[in-house]
Amino acid sequence: MARAKVNQNKNLETYRDIWIIVEQREGKIHPVTTELIGEGRRLADLSGKKLYAVAAGYGIEEELEKLLRYEIDQILYIRHPLLETFSTDGYVKAIAGLIEKLKPEIVLSGATSIGRDITPRIAARVGTGLTADCTKLDIDETDGKLLMTRPAFGGNLMATIVCPNNRPQMSTVRPGVMERARVREHAYGKLVEVNPDLCADDIRVRFRETIRREKKAVNLTEAKVIVSGGRGVKGEEGFRLIRSLADALRGEVGASRAAVEAGFIDSGHQVGQTGTTVRPELYVACGISGAIQHLAGMEESKCIVAINKDPNAPIFKACDYGIVGDLNEVIPALIEEIKSREADGV
Ligand SMILES: Cc1cc2nc3c(=O)[nH]c(=O)nc-3n(C[C@H](O)[C@H](O)[C@H](O)COP(=O)(O)OP(=O)(O)OC[C@H]3O[C@@H](n4cnc5c(N)ncnc54)[C@H](O)[C@@H]3O)c2cc1C
């Protein structure tokens, strides 16, 4: 495995152009790609540079041709049978190799699971830094450097980071934040095929099969009732209880970002600034503290009920009804009450 190197003798002037890394699985392009193109185009226009999209894969020509309708100057297609299925080793080697050869000045990729997996490794290989999870990018008018902004210190302030001494300037960009690129009627740039220096021994993991997890479609925006769980739910098991209350109220299950990031539930359930914005008739927040980013996505709900064991939790300032107590006791009691009222025909 290549070791990270810090290359302080780079001739920064030789680095040109803006690249975005295309994310695809089995040829299906991830939506973050068009967001990256939109942002990449804006930065390219601001700085007078060209915009390239870089895609690693095999047999995905048709999908890439479709991408040409967005405002890209060129797509660099790193085509190889060993890149047909995703592997960290293969993608990192192929993309890092091309960066070393063609020297882009800026490289952007999605802060998705694949982007978060490969981009830091690529940065280490080519000897540069990486600003992860950016929510805003810009070009410094005075020196043309990339200004990479991301939340810091738990979201209490925004930090703008620059990469002064190394190239490329690299950043992963949070999905759903940047505006998507415009689609044109006709293809804009061209697709250029590149052959990577890759052999089977470069890839330490052997792909055997894909096992897909069945996911029930979540429709939070249409739901009349949402029962959401937060970090206080404490795990997947706790979310069964949240689901039982949602079922009793014929509603959907929502979640805070903390619950999603802890792996209690899928990200499709996230409510808030970087999740879905909802305004149901009834929103029940269970074990959610009421951070501003969560409130931003649900405060327009008609009726908000909060269940929290901390009487000082900020959610109590935003709710219509508050229950101070342990959700593991309160929720079963609520479900029992709902069922008994239903049995009584109330
Ligand atoms: C740029 C940015 C974007 C963000 N976007 C989002 C977003 O879209 N959505 C979002 O939700 N967050 C978002 N966040 C994160 C947000 O700041 C908070 O960190 C997050 O909402 C906290 O989630 P939580 O309330 O579940 O966890 P915590 O803040 O840890 O709160 C857990 C709560 O559970 C209570 N509790 C614990 N045990 C029990 C129990 N047994 N019974 C009852 N109560 C219990 C505790 O008293 C506590 O109040 C974002 C942050 C940033 C910086």
The ligand as an SDF file (V2000), in Angstrom:
LIG
                    3D

 53 58  0  0  0  0  0  0  0  0999 V2000
  -24.4220   21.5070    9.4340 C   0  0  0  0  0  0  0  0  0  0  0  0
  -25.2080   20.6230   10.3370 C   0  0  0  0  0  0  0  0  0  0  0  0
  -26.3560   20.0590    9.8530 C   0  0  0  0  0  0  0  0  0  0  0  0
  -27.1330   19.2520   10.6840 C   0  0  0  0  0  0  0  0  0  0  0  0
  -28.2750   18.7180   10.2140 N   0  0  0  0  0  0  0  0  0  0  0  0
  -29.0700   18.0160   11.0450 C   0  0  0  0  0  0  0  0  0  0  0  0
  -30.3110   17.4970   10.6080 C   0  0  0  0  0  0  0  0  0  0  0  0
  -30.6930   17.5990    9.4320 O   0  0  0  0  0  0  0  0  0  0  0  0
  -31.0830   16.8420   11.4940 N   0  0  0  0  0  0  0  0  0  0  0  0
  -30.7110   16.6620   12.8050 C   0  0  0  0  0  0  0  0  0  0  0  0
  -31.4750   16.0450   13.5690 O   0  0  0  0  0  0  0  0  0  0  0  0
  -29.5310   17.1100   13.2350 N   0  0  0  0  0  0  0  0  0  0  0  0
  -28.7010   17.7730   12.3900 C   0  0  0  0  0  0  0  0  0  0  0  0
  -27.5030   18.1970   12.8400 N   0  0  0  0  0  0  0  0  0  0  0  0
  -27.0340   17.7250   14.1610 C   0  0  0  0  0  0  0  0  0  0  0  0
  -27.6100   18.5270   15.3270 C   0  0  0  0  0  0  0  0  0  0  0  0
  -26.7780   19.6360   15.5860 O   0  0  0  0  0  0  0  0  0  0  0  0
  -27.6610   17.6590   16.5970 C   0  0  0  0  0  0  0  0  0  0  0  0
  -26.3630   17.1620   16.8510 O   0  0  0  0  0  0  0  0  0  0  0  0
  -28.6270   16.4860   16.4920 C   0  0  0  0  0  0  0  0  0  0  0  0
  -29.8890   16.9170   16.0390 O   0  0  0  0  0  0  0  0  0  0  0  0
  -28.7610   15.8420   17.8760 C   0  0  0  0  0  0  0  0  0  0  0  0
  -29.5630   14.7160   17.7670 O   0  0  0  0  0  0  0  0  0  0  0  0
  -30.3600   14.1750   19.0300 P   0  0  0  0  0  0  0  0  0  0  0  0
  -31.2560   15.2430   19.5290 O   0  0  0  0  0  0  0  0  0  0  0  0
  -30.9410   12.8730   18.6420 O   0  0  0  0  0  0  0  0  0  0  0  0
  -29.1710   13.8520   20.0430 O   0  0  0  0  0  0  0  0  0  0  0  0
  -28.7770   14.5500   21.4090 P   0  0  0  0  0  0  0  0  0  0  0  0
  -28.5570   15.9840   21.2210 O   0  0  0  0  0  0  0  0  0  0  0  0
  -27.6490   13.7470   21.9640 O   0  0  0  0  0  0  0  0  0  0  0  0
  -30.0560   14.3800   22.3250 O   0  0  0  0  0  0  0  0  0  0  0  0
  -30.5010   13.1650   22.8280 C   0  0  0  0  0  0  0  0  0  0  0  0
  -31.6540   13.4910   23.7510 C   0  0  0  0  0  0  0  0  0  0  0  0
  -32.2300   12.2800   24.2120 O   0  0  0  0  0  0  0  0  0  0  0  0
  -32.6330   12.4590   25.5480 C   0  0  0  0  0  0  0  0  0  0  0  0
  -32.7450   11.1120   26.1530 N   0  0  0  0  0  0  0  0  0  0  0  0
  -31.7390   10.2320   26.3920 C   0  0  0  0  0  0  0  0  0  0  0  0
  -32.2500    9.0780   26.8760 N   0  0  0  0  0  0  0  0  0  0  0  0
  -33.6010    9.2290   26.9390 C   0  0  0  0  0  0  0  0  0  0  0  0
  -34.6610    8.3980   27.3200 C   0  0  0  0  0  0  0  0  0  0  0  0
  -34.4350    7.1400   27.7580 N   0  0  0  0  0  0  0  0  0  0  0  0
  -35.9090    8.8900   27.2810 N   0  0  0  0  0  0  0  0  0  0  0  0
  -36.1660   10.1550   26.8430 C   0  0  0  0  0  0  0  0  0  0  0  0
  -35.1800   10.9990   26.4560 N   0  0  0  0  0  0  0  0  0  0  0  0
  -33.9100   10.5390   26.4760 C   0  0  0  0  0  0  0  0  0  0  0  0
  -31.5780   13.3280   26.1700 C   0  0  0  0  0  0  0  0  0  0  0  0
  -32.0590   14.0120   27.3210 O   0  0  0  0  0  0  0  0  0  0  0  0
  -31.2550   14.2760   25.0100 C   0  0  0  0  0  0  0  0  0  0  0  0
  -32.0190   15.4680   25.0910 O   0  0  0  0  0  0  0  0  0  0  0  0
  -26.7080   18.9900   12.0240 C   0  0  0  0  0  0  0  0  0  0  0  0
  -25.5270   19.5530   12.4740 C   0  0  0  0  0  0  0  0  0  0  0  0
  -24.7870   20.3480   11.6470 C   0  0  0  0  0  0  0  0  0  0  0  0
  -23.5360   20.9330   12.1660 C   0  0  0  0  0  0  0  0  0  0  0  0
  1  2  1  0
  2  3  1  0
  2 52  2  0
  3  4  2  0
  4  5  1  0
  4 50  1  0
  5  6  2  0
  6  7  1  0
  6 13  1  0
  7  8  2  0
  7  9  1  0
  9 10  1  0
 10 11  2  0
 10 12  1  0
 12 13  2  0
 13 14  1  0
 14 15  1  0
 14 50  1  0
 15 16  1  0
 16 17  1  0
 16 18  1  0
 18 19  1  0
 18 20  1  0
 20 21  1  0
 20 22  1  0
 22 23  1  0
 23 24  1  0
 24 25  2  0
 24 26  1  0
 24 27  1  0
 27 28  1  0
 28 29  2  0
 28 30  1  0
 28 31  1  0
 31 32  1  0
 32 33  1  0
 33 34  1  0
 33 48  1  0
 34 35  1  0
 35 36  1  0
 35 46  1  0
 36 37  1  0
 36 45  1  0
 37 38  2  0
 38 39  1  0
 39 40  1  0
 39 45  2  0
 40 41  1  0
 40 42  2  0
 42 43  1  0
 43 44  2  0
 44 45  1  0
 46 47  1  0
 46 48  1  0
 48 49  1  0
 50 51  2  0
 51 52  1  0
 52 53  1  0
M  END
$$$$
